Amino acid sequence: MPDVHSLVNDFVIKLKKRKIEGSKATAKQTVELLRSFISQQRLPNSNQAAALIEAVRAVGENLIAANPVELAVGNVVRRVLHIIREEDLSLATAAVGGISLADESDDDDFEQDDHPVLSATAVAAAARSSLRPPSLQTLLEDAPHAAAAPHPSSSGGDSEGKSKSADKNSVTRKLKHNVIEAVNELVQEISTCHEQIAEQAVEHIHQNEVILTLGSSRTVMEFLFAAKEKKRTFRVFVAEGAPRYQGHALAKELAARGLQTTVITDSAVFAMISRVNMVIVGAHAVMANGGVIAPVGLNMVALAAQRHAVPFVVLAGVHKLCPQYPHNPEVLLNELKSPSELLDFGEFSDCLDFASGSGSPLLHVVNPAFDYVPPNLVSLFITDTGGHNPSYMYRLIADYYSADDVVVKRKSAS
Amino acid sequence: MWRRSASFILEKRQLQQQQQQQGDTVTNADSRPLSPSSTAMAAENPNPKISLYYQTRAAHHGVVTSDWLDQSKAAAGGHPDGAVSENYVSGGEDDRKGFSVVDEFNNWRKQPDLAEAVAAIRSLASVIRSSQATTMMELEIELKKAADSLKSWDTTSISLTAGCDLFMRYVTRTSALEYEDFNSAKSRLMERADKFGDISYKARRIIASLGQDFVFDGCTILVHGFSRVVFEILRTAAQSKKLFRVFCTEGRPDRTGLRLANELAKLDVPVKLLIDSAVAYSMDDVDMVFVGADGVVESGGIINMMGTYQIALVAKSMNKPVYCAAESYKFARLYPLDQKDMEPALRPIDFGVPIPSMVEVETSARDYTPPQYLTLLFTDLGVLTPSVVSDELIQLYL
């Protein structure tokens, strides 16, 4: 146990010091940490899922608080919570299915008293309704499952009720195993999301097209490579992405792969956009309304693209999908980076000097890391599950996260 | 150069002639120039010139002009019994107990705290209660008839229609009902219907807690008209110690904005009243617009009190978010293509001075705001983009 705690603490410190770069790396490390946390977590006999959820949530809160700007952490925590809920549900429904293991779990009979009243169907239904996002359909029928639970149990549950709660007990031993299995899949998913996205490249990039991108994103690079490998010839304009100039590195990589590449300054985007067929960029996070938190400068590119009716395509792995709304994105979800990326301290030290004059420096440097691109400027999202409209994001979110986690997290963590 | 033809003059003249004819031949009913459906309407609704929906709203919201008071008194007094029972007989129902769903509905509707859809569903529940059907099929048919007569009683109330549809859907859809014996199914239906009041109340609470997240310290909110949900959001935000101010439009002609301003002032929220035409003038200071909705249509647009559309247009042109708060049972299967593509809800407007008979008055009470002018919808299903509405409706009805 102390072993895991020290791991968690290490990771928290890393997050706080911004030692981990990029949402993919963060997401991957988070999920691996959570995996080892879950595997070492000792669970009580009853109500395992709830205990596990509580434990994961506590850790998750810490992680989120360590770096609230890195939304991927929160997303992964929510995904893991959702996985636990889902596994719990599938076990419960399996129990209803009547895979009777009653004999071997007789020794645990004392535990039966804890929840004998609820019939298996009611448990399953309640769990399902908590997993499923609320809909018009369930508006009227939602409560009856809880209210009318005694009804069905009296009809069919007599024989089943007993075997079930015993059954459930043995079945929950499998819970941890199943959860870890599913978390492994999540790790796999996060590490292969590049390839999944890149596979779709040929559908979007056509012969002799001109693509514009800003800064550098690993996903975008792989995407372009994939199209190149499929023998597409196209040109890429790379806006250099001040102040970190990651675009330079991207341009170098692209040229090394034999792609026609042109480097332009960020300020030249509007001048060049009329020659561009498609803008393809990466994202930092995708919000629930379809808005994008993206590297700084992208809002300008998006506006330029809209002005010239150029499709603005955002590539994002599902771990970037954040179930929150940007209430006030410019203020809350941004981060100010070191001014040394902009200005050389030696040259400007005179005006930045606190000691001179009135005490406060006359020259300020602000170096925000992110932009918010509103959903109406985005033409298409390409995730590992395919292309989606910004207004469709809510459905993906409903698939990947359960509604409870979103709300609880938001209350406790932000 | 393209010019609009002066056909509207012609049309008006024809209309006047028709009305004259109607006045002449009002005694011999079969030669009426009106279409059969509209005559049926006239028989049911005592005063087709006025939207019943807005009558009750005005009664609930307390700010009532003298003209209105007379109307609603008249409505509460004489009509319902006479008109309704007549309708009921003509509908082929045997009112053996003198029971009428419309009466029931009107009773429920008078309660100021009850949402329209709740009233509708409760009155359908009382249909079940008094029904002597012995099979599910019979009950369904009876319910269907009752729902239809309710809908045609007040065609202007969208949430009435939506509520009826939702309940009917529940009756036909719920698989649990098929396996139960008839009596327990019946009692379950009634129980659900009675619970619907709670559901609606809970929905309002959910919306309030979702919506208040969007209110941030120091923001200015423009609100149009009086909506219980919007008020609930603002109250929740005020209770959680958020500092914000509210601009209320006056909300002519029933001046519901005055009531909202009143209520907010009681909560110590800074309020400023605007006349309806000052919206664009003050939009600069506004951070977000909150509106309620009479109904949310399939396109994701909303139908709401007159003036919502122009506020949304102004907000859009100044890049301000427009948030609409509406319970999910207000989602209606309508797809208005433009403003005139709805059953008009008319209500009298008191201008304070006599209007010459030559002058026409636009008495429509509501307008349609297309989805592209709405930023988000706050519903009990969560915070939704307008395009989700059709998704939900399709899931339910297809």
Boltz contact constraints between the chains, C-beta under 6 A:
constraints:
  - contact:
      token1: [A, 134]
      token2: [B, 381]
      max_distance: 6.0
  - contact:
      token1: [A, 135]
      token2: [B, 392]
      max_distance: 6.0
  - contact:
      token1: [A, 136]
      token2: [B, 328]
      max_distance: 6.0
  - contact:
      token1: [A, 136]
      token2: [B, 392]
      max_distance: 6.0
  - contact:
      token1: [A, 136]
      token2: [B, 396]
      max_distance: 6.0
  - contact:
      token1: [A, 137]
      token2: [B, 396]
      max_distance: 6.0
  - contact:
      token1: [A, 140]
      token2: [B, 170]
      max_distance: 6.0
  - contact:
      token1: [A, 140]
      token2: [B, 192]
      max_distance: 6.0
  - contact:
      token1: [A, 141]
      token2: [B, 174]
      max_distance: 6.0
  - contact:
      token1: [A, 327]
      token2: [B, 214]
      max_distance: 6.0
  - contact:
      token1: [A, 328]
      token2: [B, 216]
      max_distance: 6.0
  - contact:
      token1: [A, 391]
      token2: [B, 385]
      max_distance: 6.0
  - contact:
      token1: [A, 391]
      token2: [B, 387]
      max_distance: 6.0
  - contact:
      token1: [A, 394]
      token2: [B, 388]
      max_distance: 6.0
